[in-house]
Amino acid sequence: MKSSPHRVRDVMTHGVVAVGRDARFKDIVERLEEWKVSALPVLEADGRVIGVVSEADLLPKEEFRDSDPDRFTQLRRLSDLAKAGAVSAEEVMSTPAVTVHGDATLAEAARIMAVRHVKRLPVVSAEGILEGVVSRGDLLKVFLRPDNDLADEIRRDIVDVLFPAPVEPVHVIVKDGVATLTGRVGDPERIPLAARLVRGVEGVVGVDCRLAVADTG
């Protein structure tokens, strides 16, 4: 049985659309529309990611198309005004690109997206070569894992390890991603640990830990 996909490379999209630094503004817009994405990696000829051009990078051209911003706006929106006059990917892209490595955990990728306010991350090798793209939707794929797979993993990797000789069998039931543990065990200190480990299994939505301590008196 396949264990939880803990790494970005397990869920990323391998077929990636990208543009070169000389790509023209209109070509970028057409590529975004054609592939139904909100951002594109910008590559050097050797495949290294040097930036990302997103819809947000392109919008200033429309925002300032027929406006004459005052000096305060010019100073405050200097970068956006420069992008409004851009005609190529090199001029309009955000750089350096916010990227992630394929061996990063899904939690690490999610944290980068949240902190940097991006929806997609180019996945790069140690040399910065583009290997794929991971999106918010890709990170959510783990929640599509079948309940039976989750239950099997919890039994094998957590319950059987923490409670090799329970006082009575520990039962694991997963329904709609919520894992319920019942049974009686001898070591009370391992109960909260079990709940924490189950919560960390990729695809688990919630944990209902009903394990009880056996009465040895």
VOMARVEX-199700 format. One record per residue: residue number from 1; residue in three letters; x, y, z of N, C-alpha, C in turn. Coordinates in nm, 4 decimals. Atoms other than C-alpha are relative to their C-alpha. Example, Ala and Ser with C-alpha at 12.3 -4.5 7.8 and 13.67 -1.06 7.14 Angstrom:
<sites>
   seq   type       n.c1       n.c2       n.c3      ca.c1      ca.c2      ca.c3       c.c1       c.c2       c.c3
     1    ALA     0.0890    -0.1190     0.0000     1.2300    -0.4500     0.7800     0.0900     0.1200     0.0000
     2    SER    -0.0820    -0.1190    -0.0060     1.3670    -0.1060     0.7140    -0.0770     0.1090     0.0730
</sites>
This chain:
<sites>
   seq   type       n.c1       n.c2       n.c3      ca.c1      ca.c2      ca.c3       c.c1       c.c2       c.c3
     1    MET     0.0830    -0.1193     0.0000     0.0000     0.0000     0.0000     0.0867     0.1248     0.0000
     2    LYS    -0.0767    -0.1236     0.0064     0.1221     0.3501    -0.0792    -0.0252     0.0836     0.1251
     3    SER     0.0140    -0.0837    -0.1175     0.1894     0.5612     0.2282    -0.0346     0.1420    -0.0410
     4    SER     0.0384    -0.1386     0.0254     0.0921     0.9247     0.2625     0.1034     0.0711    -0.0854
     5    PRO    -0.0950    -0.0839     0.0731     0.2472     1.1609     0.0064     0.0394     0.1188     0.0873
     6    HIS    -0.0427    -0.1047    -0.0912     0.4490     1.3818     0.2376     0.0781     0.1110    -0.0700
     7    ARG    -0.0881    -0.0938     0.0673     0.6494     1.5693    -0.0256    -0.0682     0.0659    -0.1188
     8    VAL     0.0564    -0.0771     0.1113     0.5755     1.8290    -0.2896     0.0035    -0.0797    -0.1292
     9    ARG    -0.0128     0.0736     0.1264     0.6990     1.6020    -0.5694    -0.1105    -0.1049    -0.0173
    10    ASP     0.1056     0.1004     0.0085     0.4198     1.3550    -0.4842    -0.1300     0.0561    -0.0547
    11    VAL     0.1278    -0.0584     0.0413     0.1414     1.5999    -0.5709     0.0141     0.1070    -0.1082
    12    MET    -0.0186    -0.1098     0.0946     0.2963     1.8580    -0.8059    -0.0415    -0.0395    -0.1418
    13    THR     0.0301     0.0189     0.1412     0.1993     1.8997    -1.1691     0.1313     0.0045    -0.0772
    14    HIS    -0.1280     0.0079     0.0706     0.4864     1.7912    -1.3936    -0.0027     0.0759    -0.1331
    15    GLY     0.0090    -0.0712     0.1268     0.3620     1.9331    -1.7235    -0.0249     0.1473     0.0251
    16    VAL     0.0073    -0.1404    -0.0385     0.4314     2.3031    -1.6800     0.0132     0.0902    -0.1226
    17    VAL    -0.0126    -0.1012     0.1034     0.3734     2.5960    -1.9128     0.0812     0.1163     0.0577
    18    ALA    -0.0873    -0.1086    -0.0455     0.6367     2.8694    -1.8857     0.0310     0.0910    -0.1184
    19    VAL    -0.0405    -0.0931     0.1057     0.7730     3.1656    -2.0805     0.1453     0.0383     0.0213
    20    GLY    -0.1347    -0.0520    -0.0094     1.1172     3.3052    -2.1566    -0.0018     0.1465     0.0356
    21    ARG    -0.0082    -0.1392    -0.0425     1.2400     3.6453    -2.0470    -0.0417     0.0974    -0.1107
    22    ASP     0.0339    -0.0886     0.1111     1.1715     3.7886    -2.3957    -0.1459    -0.0120    -0.0448
    23    ALA     0.1406     0.0163     0.0391     0.8072     3.6783    -2.4121    -0.0712     0.1345     0.0029
    24    ARG     0.0699    -0.1279     0.0110     0.5836     3.9665    -2.5205    -0.1251     0.0004     0.0884
    25    PHE     0.1117    -0.0185    -0.0926     0.3063     4.1049    -2.3005    -0.1250    -0.0742    -0.0480
    26    LYS     0.1215     0.0618     0.0511     0.0223     3.9895    -2.5244     0.0123    -0.1514    -0.0024
    27    ASP    -0.0206     0.1455     0.0002     0.1733     3.6424    -2.5591    -0.0190    -0.0584     0.1404
    28    ILE     0.0158     0.0463    -0.1381     0.1820     3.6119    -2.1793    -0.1479    -0.0099     0.0354
    29    VAL     0.1439    -0.0006    -0.0288    -0.1858     3.7063    -2.1498    -0.0688    -0.1163    -0.0717
    30    GLU     0.0601     0.1095     0.0758    -0.2766     3.4572    -2.4225     0.0339    -0.1344     0.0625
    31    ARG    -0.0416     0.1259    -0.0619    -0.0786     3.1816    -2.2490    -0.0766    -0.0242     0.1313
    32    LEU     0.0769     0.0130    -0.1234    -0.2510     3.2488    -1.9152    -0.1433    -0.0435    -0.0289
    33    GLU     0.1381     0.0320     0.0348    -0.5917     3.2335    -2.0818    -0.0098    -0.1410    -0.0557
    34    GLU     0.0035     0.1317     0.0628    -0.5112     2.9228    -2.2842     0.0109    -0.1115     0.1024
    35    TRP    -0.0258     0.1065    -0.0962    -0.3861     2.7215    -1.9872    -0.0786     0.0164     0.1293
    36    LYS     0.0859    -0.0225    -0.1169    -0.6308     2.8666    -1.7324     0.0804     0.0007     0.1302
    37    VAL    -0.0818    -0.0151    -0.1198    -0.3584     2.9574    -1.4826     0.0121     0.1486     0.0315
    38    SER    -0.0094    -0.1398    -0.0422    -0.2950     3.2760    -1.2868     0.1426     0.0525     0.0008
    39    ALA    -0.1393    -0.0431    -0.0006     0.0853     3.2846    -1.3111     0.0847    -0.0967    -0.0822
    40    LEU    -0.0907     0.0810     0.0814     0.3730     3.1576    -1.5254     0.1438     0.0204     0.0473
    41    PRO    -0.1425    -0.0167    -0.0272     0.7371     3.0861    -1.4391     0.0691     0.0619    -0.1216
    42    VAL    -0.0823    -0.0575     0.1067     0.9898     3.2846    -1.6414     0.1359    -0.0691     0.0067
    43    LEU    -0.1192     0.0829     0.0011     1.2882     3.0772    -1.7505     0.1129     0.0610    -0.0814
    44    GLU    -0.1183    -0.0204     0.0833     1.6423     3.1264    -1.8721     0.0031    -0.1122    -0.1032
    45    ALA    -0.0089     0.1015     0.1051     1.7437     2.9242    -2.1755     0.0349    -0.1373     0.0550
    46    ASP    -0.0400     0.1290    -0.0575     1.8894     2.6518    -1.9492    -0.1073    -0.0587     0.0915
    47    GLY     0.1079     0.0535    -0.0803     1.5585     2.6042    -1.7668    -0.0060     0.0511     0.1419
    48    ARG     0.0031    -0.0565    -0.1352     1.6419     2.7988    -1.4519    -0.1114     0.1025     0.0121
    49    VAL     0.1086    -0.0947    -0.0266     1.3545     2.9935    -1.2977     0.0610     0.1320     0.0472
    50    ILE    -0.0551    -0.1310    -0.0376     1.4413     3.3642    -1.2847    -0.1082     0.0957     0.0495
    51    GLY     0.1077    -0.0867    -0.0453     1.1005     3.5077    -1.2013    -0.1344    -0.0653    -0.0249
    52    VAL     0.1371     0.0443     0.0241     0.7251     3.4671    -1.2116    -0.0806     0.1209    -0.0453
    53    VAL     0.0900    -0.1062     0.0435     0.4745     3.6742    -1.4036    -0.1425    -0.0462     0.0269
    54    SER     0.1359     0.0353    -0.0413     0.1230     3.6745    -1.2613    -0.0996     0.1014    -0.0543
    55    GLU     0.1048    -0.0937     0.0399    -0.2076     3.8375    -1.3385     0.0172     0.1327     0.0729
    56    ALA    -0.0202    -0.1222    -0.0771    -0.1291     4.0868    -1.0619     0.1107     0.0861    -0.0601
    57    ASP    -0.1080    -0.0753     0.0642     0.1913     4.1846    -1.2455    -0.0483     0.0695    -0.1269
    58    LEU     0.0470    -0.0522     0.1284    -0.0043     4.2477    -1.5654    -0.1071     0.1080     0.0152
    59    LEU     0.1139    -0.0906    -0.0171    -0.2995     4.4435    -1.4246     0.0353     0.1489     0.0021
    60    PRO    -0.0300    -0.1431     0.0027    -0.1166     4.7765    -1.3748    -0.0080     0.0635    -0.1389
    61    LYS     0.0086    -0.0578     0.1349    -0.1081     4.8202    -1.7530    -0.1421     0.0481    -0.0288
    62    GLU     0.1385    -0.0433     0.0180    -0.4893     4.8363    -1.7517    -0.0370     0.1095     0.1004
    63    GLU     0.0335    -0.0970    -0.1042    -0.5113     5.0278    -1.4228     0.0466     0.1406    -0.0356
    64    PHE    -0.0574    -0.1316     0.0282    -0.2868     5.3110    -1.5409    -0.0060     0.0362    -0.1485
    65    ARG     0.0034    -0.0181     0.1454    -0.3785     5.2914    -1.9092    -0.0346     0.1433    -0.0406
    66    ASP     0.0417    -0.1344     0.0390    -0.5554     5.6280    -1.9267     0.0007     0.0966     0.1179
    67    SER    -0.0048    -0.0858    -0.1181    -0.4636     5.7841    -1.5924     0.1294     0.0800     0.0029
    68    ASP    -0.1174    -0.0850    -0.0181    -0.2210     6.0553    -1.4941     0.0236     0.0139     0.1499
    69    PRO    -0.0140     0.0015    -0.1460    -0.1178     5.9681    -1.1363     0.0768     0.1196     0.0542
    70    ASP    -0.0703    -0.1121    -0.0633    -0.0127     6.2471    -0.9012     0.1331    -0.0483     0.0560
    71    ARG    -0.1356     0.0335    -0.0437     0.3336     6.2598    -0.7499    -0.0017    -0.0979     0.1172
    72    PHE     0.0091     0.0918    -0.1141     0.2255     6.0855    -0.4280    -0.0216    -0.1424    -0.0488
    73    THR     0.0274     0.1328     0.0548     0.0849     5.7939    -0.6275     0.1217    -0.0541    -0.0736
    74    GLN    -0.1192     0.0429     0.0721     0.3946     5.7841    -0.8451     0.1049    -0.0566     0.0953
    75    LEU    -0.0996     0.0465    -0.0961     0.6179     5.7486    -0.5398    -0.0452    -0.1283     0.0695
    76    ARG     0.0527     0.1149    -0.0727     0.3909     5.4970    -0.3673    -0.0129    -0.1230    -0.0874
    77    ARG     0.0259     0.1111     0.0935     0.3275     5.2822    -0.6774     0.1071    -0.0073    -0.1074
    78    LEU    -0.1075    -0.0054     0.0993     0.6644     5.3129    -0.8470     0.0159    -0.1302    -0.0758
    79    SER    -0.0173     0.1303     0.0639     0.6952     4.9409    -0.9146    -0.1144    -0.0302    -0.0958
    80    ASP     0.1157     0.0265     0.0852     0.3419     4.9135    -1.0521     0.0018     0.0882    -0.1247
    81    LEU    -0.0074    -0.0893     0.1157     0.3947     5.2149    -1.2769     0.1041    -0.0491    -0.0999
    82    ALA    -0.1011     0.0557     0.0900     0.7092     5.0534    -1.4151    -0.0577    -0.1183    -0.0764
    83    LYS     0.0619     0.1148     0.0663     0.5105     4.7373    -1.4889    -0.1057     0.0433    -0.1011
    84    ALA     0.1006    -0.0497     0.0941     0.2409     4.9446    -1.6579     0.0611     0.0318    -0.1355
    85    GLY    -0.0671    -0.0309     0.1259     0.4971     5.0405    -1.9199     0.0766    -0.1167    -0.0585
    86    ALA    -0.0765     0.1164     0.0446     0.6394     4.6896    -1.9605    -0.0590    -0.0605    -0.1265
    87    VAL     0.0452     0.0684     0.1221     0.6220     4.5011    -2.2901     0.0520    -0.1426    -0.0076
    88    SER    -0.0561     0.1361     0.0030     0.8127     4.1802    -2.2037    -0.0063    -0.0619     0.1382
    89    ALA     0.0025     0.0720    -0.1269     0.8216     3.9145    -1.9327     0.1099     0.0498     0.0934
    90    GLU    -0.1113    -0.0458    -0.0823     1.1589     4.0377    -1.8104    -0.0330     0.1306     0.0708
    91    GLU     0.0329    -0.1304    -0.0563     1.0181     4.3851    -1.7494    -0.1141    -0.0058     0.1013
    92    VAL     0.1201     0.0022    -0.0829     0.6951     4.2796    -1.5809     0.0050    -0.1046     0.1107
    93    MET    -0.0009     0.1117    -0.0950     0.7937     3.9672    -1.3827     0.0398     0.0453     0.1399
    94    SER    -0.0436    -0.0170    -0.1378     0.8329     3.9504    -1.0066     0.1237    -0.0865     0.0207
    95    THR    -0.1261     0.0722    -0.0181     1.1859     3.8502    -0.9117     0.0643     0.0438     0.1313
    96    PRO    -0.0188     0.1418     0.0330     1.3392     3.6642    -0.7424    -0.1297    -0.0782     0.0174
    97    ALA     0.1203     0.0818    -0.0053     1.0803     3.3945    -0.7912    -0.0124    -0.0687     0.1354
    98    VAL     0.0276     0.0784    -0.1206     0.9183     3.2367    -0.4864    -0.0178    -0.1447    -0.0454
    99    THR    -0.0005     0.1381     0.0465     0.9923     2.8669    -0.5381     0.0029    -0.0964     0.1184
   100    VAL    -0.0077     0.1038    -0.1017     0.9938     2.5385    -0.3497     0.0710    -0.1198    -0.0612
   101    HIS    -0.0672     0.1206     0.0481     1.1975     2.2194    -0.3753    -0.0943    -0.1198     0.0083
   102    GLY     0.0860     0.1161     0.0061     1.0411     1.8857    -0.4572    -0.0023    -0.0815     0.1272
   103    ASP    -0.0030     0.0790    -0.1234     1.1482     1.7314    -0.1260    -0.0566     0.0760     0.1196
   104    ALA     0.0649    -0.0745    -0.1082     0.9733     2.0014     0.0791    -0.1292    -0.0709     0.0395
   105    THR     0.1256     0.0592    -0.0435     0.6805     1.8830     0.2876    -0.1169     0.0846    -0.0502
   106    LEU     0.1189    -0.0738     0.0424     0.3275     1.9811     0.1958    -0.0279     0.1154     0.0958
   107    ALA     0.0204    -0.1065    -0.0977     0.3072     2.1825     0.5158     0.0927     0.1181    -0.0286
   108    GLU    -0.0945    -0.1068     0.0325     0.6178     2.3780     0.4166    -0.0465     0.0788    -0.1217
   109    ALA     0.0499    -0.0675     0.1197     0.4726     2.4535     0.0735    -0.1214     0.0863     0.0331
   110    ALA     0.1194    -0.0754    -0.0384     0.1416     2.5615     0.2267     0.0384     0.1256     0.0774
   111    ARG    -0.0448    -0.1141    -0.0790     0.3265     2.7909     0.4676     0.0589     0.1086    -0.0894
   112    ILE    -0.0569    -0.0982     0.0930     0.5201     2.9571     0.1860    -0.1106     0.0730    -0.0746
   113    MET     0.1118    -0.0619     0.0722     0.1987     3.0170    -0.0086    -0.0725     0.1012     0.0870
   114    ALA     0.0737    -0.0880    -0.0904     0.0301     3.1687     0.2958     0.0788     0.1278     0.0306
   115    VAL    -0.0828    -0.1148    -0.0378     0.3198     3.3949     0.3927     0.0238     0.0932    -0.1187
   116    ARG    -0.0332    -0.0811     0.1181     0.3991     3.5102     0.0381    -0.1235     0.0354    -0.0835
   117    HIS     0.1264    -0.0340     0.0670     0.0323     3.5345    -0.0706     0.0022    -0.0385    -0.1484
   118    VAL    -0.0002     0.0509     0.1367     0.0748     3.3204    -0.3827    -0.0847    -0.1266    -0.0061
   119    LYS     0.0870     0.1158     0.0194    -0.1485     3.0488    -0.5270     0.0741    -0.1189    -0.0593
   120    ARG    -0.0769     0.1048     0.0670     0.1174     2.8501    -0.7154     0.1475     0.0222     0.0258
   121    LEU    -0.1442    -0.0088    -0.0199     0.4842     2.7713    -0.6602     0.0724    -0.0831    -0.1051
   122    PRO    -0.0853     0.0821     0.0852     0.7376     2.6651    -0.9225     0.0818    -0.0949     0.0874
   123    VAL    -0.0807     0.0985    -0.0712     0.9096     2.3470    -0.8064     0.1330    -0.0117    -0.0730
   124    VAL    -0.1305    -0.0050     0.0652     1.2826     2.3623    -0.8734     0.0962    -0.1001     0.0628
   125    SER    -0.1069     0.0862    -0.0490     1.5877     2.1399    -0.8399     0.0983     0.0837     0.0808
   126    ALA    -0.1026    -0.0714    -0.0765     1.8911     2.2299    -0.6289     0.0700     0.1048    -0.0850
   127    GLU    -0.0638    -0.0953     0.0915     2.0267     2.4081    -0.9367    -0.0959     0.1073    -0.0492
   128    GLY     0.0973    -0.0994     0.0408     1.7088     2.6100    -0.9808    -0.0721    -0.0324    -0.1289
   129    ILE     0.0653     0.0410     0.1239     1.5877     2.4128    -1.2845    -0.1460    -0.0345     0.0281
   130    LEU     0.1428     0.0251    -0.0187     1.2092     2.3994    -1.3218    -0.0315    -0.1482    -0.0152
   131    GLU     0.0399     0.1402     0.0035     1.0681     2.0536    -1.2403    -0.1515    -0.0166    -0.0043
   132    GLY     0.1456     0.0084    -0.0026     0.6984     2.1285    -1.1989    -0.0583     0.1215     0.0679
   133    VAL     0.0702    -0.1071    -0.0707     0.4427     2.3506    -1.0324    -0.0941    -0.0643     0.1006
   134    VAL     0.0958     0.0479    -0.0998     0.2464     2.2950    -0.7135    -0.0954     0.1146     0.0314
   135    SER     0.1036    -0.1001    -0.0255    -0.0808     2.4785    -0.6541    -0.0711    -0.0307     0.1302
   136    ARG     0.0801     0.0256    -0.1190    -0.3171     2.5151    -0.3623    -0.0847    -0.1266    -0.0185
   137    GLY     0.0811     0.1175     0.0281    -0.5382     2.2561    -0.5288     0.0795    -0.1287     0.0101
   138    ASP    -0.0851     0.1189    -0.0102    -0.2467     2.0121    -0.5515     0.0195    -0.0405     0.1459
   139    LEU    -0.0215     0.0296    -0.1409    -0.1871     2.0411    -0.1775    -0.1239    -0.0621     0.0636
   140    LEU     0.1241     0.0543    -0.0549    -0.5513     1.9524    -0.1146    -0.0300    -0.1416    -0.0492
   141    LYS     0.0254     0.1335     0.0542    -0.5293     1.6273    -0.3146     0.0078    -0.1087     0.1063
   142    VAL    -0.0161     0.1027    -0.1029    -0.4252     1.4397    -0.0007    -0.1322    -0.0294     0.0698
   143    PHE     0.1274     0.0214    -0.0671    -0.7781     1.4849     0.1342    -0.0963    -0.0838    -0.0831
   144    LEU     0.0790     0.0905     0.0826    -0.9066     1.2664    -0.1488     0.0363    -0.1455     0.0247
   145    ARG    -0.0402     0.1379    -0.0281    -0.7359     0.9582    -0.0073    -0.1175    -0.0787     0.0573
   146    PRO     0.1103     0.0824    -0.0516    -0.9825     0.6723     0.0594     0.0119    -0.0223     0.1503
   147    ASP     0.0012     0.0227    -0.1449    -1.0857     0.6219     0.4209     0.0711    -0.1289     0.0374
   148    ASN    -0.0643     0.1280    -0.0306    -0.9663     0.2594     0.4084     0.1517     0.0118    -0.0007
   149    ASP    -0.1451    -0.0195     0.0055    -0.6153     0.3695     0.3073     0.0497     0.0719     0.1253
   150    LEU    -0.0381    -0.0733    -0.1204    -0.6028     0.6151     0.5951    -0.0026    -0.0912     0.1219
   151    ALA     0.0115     0.0899    -0.1147    -0.7223     0.3540     0.8436     0.1134    -0.1019     0.0015
   152    ASP    -0.1092     0.0982     0.0075    -0.4666     0.0989     0.7203     0.1320     0.0622     0.0432
   153    GLU    -0.1262    -0.0656    -0.0359    -0.1835     0.3499     0.7558     0.0058     0.0304     0.1480
   154    ILE     0.0034    -0.0310    -0.1435    -0.2908     0.4557     1.1035     0.0258    -0.1261     0.0821
   155    ARG    -0.0220     0.1255    -0.0734    -0.3047     0.0937     1.2197     0.1457    -0.0432    -0.0098
   156    ARG    -0.1343     0.0541     0.0243     0.0278    -0.0033     1.0635     0.1096     0.0879     0.0594
   157    ASP    -0.1114    -0.0888    -0.0343     0.2407     0.3052     1.1335    -0.0120     0.0646     0.1375
   158    ILE     0.0178    -0.0676    -0.1286     0.0929     0.4343     1.4592    -0.0483    -0.0953     0.1084
   159    VAL     0.0588     0.0845    -0.1045    -0.1305     0.1945     1.6518     0.0877    -0.1207     0.0305
   160    ASP    -0.0801     0.1207    -0.0230     0.0798    -0.1191     1.6011     0.1352     0.0318     0.0618
   161    VAL    -0.1298    -0.0396    -0.0556     0.3944     0.0748     1.6980    -0.0146     0.0470     0.1444
   162    LEU     0.0173    -0.0539    -0.1348     0.2625     0.2595     2.0046    -0.0618    -0.1004     0.0959
   163    PHE     0.0731     0.0928    -0.0866     0.0394    -0.0195     2.1357     0.0143    -0.1432    -0.0521
   164    PRO    -0.0220     0.1349     0.0540     0.1968    -0.3534     2.0376    -0.0746    -0.1081     0.0766
   165    ALA     0.0707     0.1001    -0.0798     0.0184    -0.5351     2.3214    -0.1068     0.0694     0.0840
   166    PRO     0.1053    -0.0710    -0.0743    -0.2980    -0.3440     2.4145    -0.0776    -0.0954     0.0899
   167    VAL     0.0813     0.0808    -0.0912    -0.5186    -0.4637     2.6971    -0.1180    -0.0595    -0.0755
   168    GLU     0.1016     0.0499     0.0924    -0.7965    -0.4943     2.4384     0.0278     0.0642    -0.1352
   169    PRO    -0.0354    -0.0515     0.1332    -0.7784    -0.4390     2.0602    -0.0347     0.1485    -0.0170
   170    VAL     0.0245    -0.1404     0.0353    -0.7448    -0.0783     1.9435    -0.0641     0.0015    -0.1377
   171    HIS     0.0741    -0.0048     0.1260    -1.0010    -0.0172     1.6705     0.0166     0.1376    -0.0649
   172    VAL    -0.0151    -0.1237     0.0778    -0.9481     0.2424     1.3986    -0.1085     0.0034    -0.1063
   173    ILE     0.1035    -0.0203     0.1012    -1.2410     0.3684     1.1951     0.0173     0.1393    -0.0577
   174    VAL    -0.0103    -0.1306     0.0663    -1.2113     0.6478     0.9384    -0.1227     0.0186    -0.0873
   175    LYS     0.1183    -0.0336     0.0800    -1.5203     0.8105     0.7928     0.0081     0.1463    -0.0416
   176    ASP    -0.0110    -0.1355     0.0550    -1.5053     1.1152     0.5657     0.1257     0.0708     0.0492
   177    GLY    -0.1279    -0.0574    -0.0404    -1.1453     1.1646     0.6722     0.0183     0.0169     0.1489
   178    VAL    -0.0093    -0.0133    -0.1459    -1.2217     1.1728     1.0455     0.0328    -0.1365     0.0601
   179    ALA    -0.0467     0.1264    -0.0585    -1.0306     0.9020     1.2355    -0.0469    -0.0127     0.1443
   180    THR     0.0448     0.0285    -0.1356    -1.1851     0.7478     1.5474     0.0776    -0.1198     0.0544
   181    LEU    -0.0759     0.1061    -0.0651    -0.9706     0.5392     1.7834    -0.0708    -0.0400     0.1287
   182    THR     0.0623     0.0509    -0.1221    -1.1292     0.3189     2.0505     0.0791    -0.1199     0.0508
   183    GLY    -0.0686     0.1139    -0.0596    -0.9924     0.0596     2.2883     0.0595     0.0379     0.1338
   184    ARG    -0.0595    -0.0217    -0.1316    -0.8124     0.0222     2.6193     0.1471    -0.0379    -0.0065
   185    VAL    -0.1454     0.0199     0.0075    -0.4360     0.0549     2.6562     0.0600     0.0132     0.1382
   186    GLY    -0.0633    -0.0002    -0.1307    -0.1887     0.0232     2.9377     0.0771     0.1264     0.0333
   187    ASP    -0.0854    -0.1168    -0.0238     0.0217     0.3399     2.8942    -0.0772     0.1277    -0.0310
   188    PRO     0.0786    -0.1205     0.0239    -0.1758     0.6625     2.9412     0.0772     0.1098    -0.0720
   189    GLU    -0.0799    -0.1062     0.0608     0.1127     0.8809     2.8243     0.0042    -0.0112    -0.1523
   190    ARG    -0.0059     0.0174     0.1456     0.0927     0.7345     2.4753    -0.1305     0.0399    -0.0699
   191    ILE     0.1285    -0.0343     0.0618    -0.2718     0.8318     2.4185     0.0056     0.1359    -0.0711
   192    PRO    -0.0084    -0.1283     0.0723    -0.2128     1.2040     2.3436     0.1001    -0.0036    -0.1147
   193    LEU    -0.0954     0.0143     0.1090     0.0899     1.1057     2.1336    -0.0658    -0.0642    -0.1212
   194    ALA     0.0708     0.0674     0.1093    -0.1279     0.8715     1.9282    -0.0913     0.0973    -0.0722
   195    ALA     0.0912    -0.0966     0.0613    -0.3842     1.1465     1.8695     0.0771     0.0997    -0.0858
   196    ARG    -0.0798    -0.0976     0.0748    -0.1119     1.3889     1.7585     0.0556    -0.0610    -0.1284
   197    LEU    -0.0549     0.0655     0.1187     0.0454     1.1381     1.5196    -0.1083    -0.0277    -0.1046
   198    VAL     0.1098     0.0249     0.0940    -0.2892     1.0454     1.3660    -0.0392     0.1298    -0.0700
   199    ARG     0.0345    -0.1290     0.0578    -0.3659     1.4135     1.3130     0.1009     0.0404    -0.1085
   200    GLY    -0.1031    -0.0347     0.0969    -0.0395     1.4397     1.1191     0.0007    -0.0851    -0.1247
   201    VAL     0.0066     0.0837     0.1198    -0.1299     1.1680     0.8679    -0.0627     0.0795    -0.1142
   202    GLU     0.0494    -0.0753     0.1145    -0.1750     1.3245     0.5248    -0.1362    -0.0516    -0.0422
   203    GLY     0.1343     0.0360     0.0421    -0.5437     1.3261     0.4389    -0.0987    -0.0102     0.1144
   204    VAL     0.0891     0.0048    -0.1155    -0.6819     1.3054     0.7922    -0.0589     0.1385     0.0249
   205    VAL     0.0697    -0.1271    -0.0194    -0.9430     1.5763     0.8486    -0.0141     0.0327     0.1484
   206    GLY     0.0162    -0.0198    -0.1437    -0.9955     1.5264     1.2206     0.0216    -0.1296     0.0745
   207    VAL    -0.0274     0.1178    -0.0833    -0.9308     1.2897     1.5113    -0.0948    -0.0012     0.1196
   208    ASP     0.0842     0.0219    -0.1182    -1.1723     1.1532     1.7707     0.0645    -0.1148     0.0779
   209    CYS    -0.0768     0.1008    -0.0746    -0.9481     0.9722     2.0185    -0.0761    -0.0388     0.1265
   210    ARG     0.0779     0.0489    -0.1141    -1.1555     0.7622     2.2584     0.0747    -0.1095     0.0750
   211    LEU    -0.0791     0.1013    -0.0694    -0.8725     0.5466     2.3883    -0.0098     0.0214     0.1506
   212    ALA     0.0095    -0.0060    -0.1448    -0.9033     0.4653     2.7569     0.1125    -0.0804     0.0627
   213    VAL    -0.1046     0.0704    -0.0730    -0.6566     0.3481     3.0168    -0.0629    -0.1200     0.0699
   214    ALA     0.0538     0.1229    -0.0594    -0.7097    -0.0079     3.1299     0.0073     0.0058     0.1528
   215    ASP     0.0029     0.0076    -0.1447    -0.8024    -0.0636     3.4938     0.0804    -0.1240     0.0437
   216    THR    -0.0878     0.1109    -0.0382    -0.5172    -0.2713     3.6318    -0.0182    -0.0400     0.1457
   217    GLY     0.0204     0.0322    -0.1417    -0.6449    -0.2723     3.9890    -0.0822    -0.1235     0.0183
</sites>
